């Protein structure tokens, strides 16, 4: 069963360097967004994400790969301002490239 993960650009503080990332996440398909949020923001393993979304680990891996590619494409087209010091999920997403 798919569990929707709601991400809205309005959830980020106005002027926040991450608002572009949040908007790009919101533009993804719900399953892609769920995989990325659970994997990189909630720091779940691929196996844990598979259990939460009731799918195989292979599906999590392929969905994450496609979602990251789309996210990169979106952010390259309209990049958000660079944060003063990267950490957390943004760093993990960029390091998985």
Secondary structure, DSSP 8 states (H G I E B T S, - for coil): --------GGGS-TT-TTHHHHHHHHTS-HHHHHHHIIIIIS---HHHHHHHHTS-HHHHHHHHHHHHHHHHHHHHHS-----SS--HHHHHHHHT-
